[in-house]
Amino acid sequence: IKRKKVKFSYITNDLARKATYKKRKKDLMKKMIELSILFGIDACANMNSPYASLPEVWPSSIGVQHAIQV
């Protein structure tokens, strides 16, 4: 099965852009969990969102500090 090449461009529709952001954020977090389990590593993510005033961290603020110190 050959995939189509995806063209990236700014999503002008606010609702569609927010929905796409939420979907991709969920997929990214899932991949972080998979990497952490498969390779037995400490992983962390910090996402700054235009939809939230505070950055979102995974797994938690304490988990991020631990991953950085190791």
Secondary structure, DSSP 8 states (H G I E B T S, - for coil): -------------HHHHHHHHHHHHHHHHHHHHHHHHHHT----EEE--TT-SS-EEES-HHHHHHHHH-
